[in-house]
Amino acid sequence: MSDNLPPCPQCSSEYTYEMNALMVCPECAHEWVPGGADQAGAPAGERVIKDAVGNVLSDGDTVTVVKALKVKGSVSGIKAGTKVRNIRLVDGVDGHDIDCRIEGFGAMQLKSSVVKKA
């Protein structure tokens, strides 16, 4: 058995062991592929963006706004239930990680925590 096994990424336990192609933590029962992929199945180093209910989002998805949003310079905001098509995932400012165009409002950025995958 090797002494240089990586610690568990969830609970940081040092008592991990190899089981076939997986690494296993006996304390929290977490299993992962060492160095290959993170917990969501995306390649290591790639950011995973999830919606308000935990669905993984990707470029080109259609999402629905789950709560009413106020928009600066607009008398009416964006209503809950508004569909937004063809989103782009970006590294935005202050947690705004979706770049999109909303009919009647134009181009804007949204937080993934206020949308649900349609």
N, C-alpha and C positions, 0 to 999 in steps of 0.2 A: 504494500500500500504506500502511496506517495504522501509525503508530508506537505507538499506545496499545493494542495487543493484550494480553490477559491472559497471564501466564506459565502454563506447564503445571502442573496441580494435582498431578501425580504426581512429576515430577522438578524442577520449578521452572525449567525452561529458558525463556529469554527469546526463543527463536527460533521461536515458534509462528506458524502461518499459517492463513488461512481457506480451506476447501475446501467450496463450496456452503454448507450450513447448519451445518457442523461446524468446530471448531477442531482443528488437528492439530499434534502435537509431532514434529519430525523426529528428535529424539534418542532418545526412548523409544517412538515410534509410538503414543502414547496419543491417542484421539479423544474429543471431548466436545462437548456443546451448550453454548455460552456462556450462563451465567446461567440456564439453563432447568432442568437436572436434574443431580444428582450422578451418581457412577459406577454406582450400583445402580438407577437409573431412578426414584427417588422424587423428589418435588418438592424444590427447594432449601430447606434449613433443616429438613427433616423427618428424624428419626433412623431409621436402618435397623438392625434387630436381626436377627442371624443365629444359627442353631443351631450345634452342635458340628461339623457337616460343611459348613457354609456356606450352607444353605438360608435364605431370607428368611422370617422369622416375621411373622404378623399376628394381630390379635385374633380369637379364636374358633377358632384352630387346635387340633389334637390333637397332642400331643408324647409321646415316650417317653423316660424317664430312661435315660441311657446308662451311668451308673456308680452304685454303691451310695452312698447319702448317710446320714450320721449326723444324727439329729434330737435336739435337746436335750429332755430330759424323756421320752424314749421309749426303751424297752428295745431294740426293734428299729427299725432305720432304714428308709429307703425303698430297696427293692431295685431293681437294674438291670432294666429291662424294664417298669417300672410305667408304664401309660398315664395321661396327664393330659389331660382334655378341657376345651375351652372356656377357653383361657388368655386373659389380658389383659396387654398390654404396658404397663409403667409405668416411671417414672423412680424406681427404688428406691434403697436405701442399699447401699453396698459392692458394686456390680455386680449386685445382684439386680434383674433387669429383667422378670421374669415373675411376675404375680400369679395364683394358681390355688387350687383346692380339690382336695385329694387324699383319696380315700376312705380312711377309717381314721385320718387325720392331721388333717384340717380345712384351714382356709385358711392358706396360707403363700406365701412368695416364693422363686423359684428363679433361678439364673443361667442365661442362655441357653447357656453353654458346657457344661452338663451334660445337655442335652436334644437330641433329634433329632426333626425333624418326621415325624409318622407318615403 
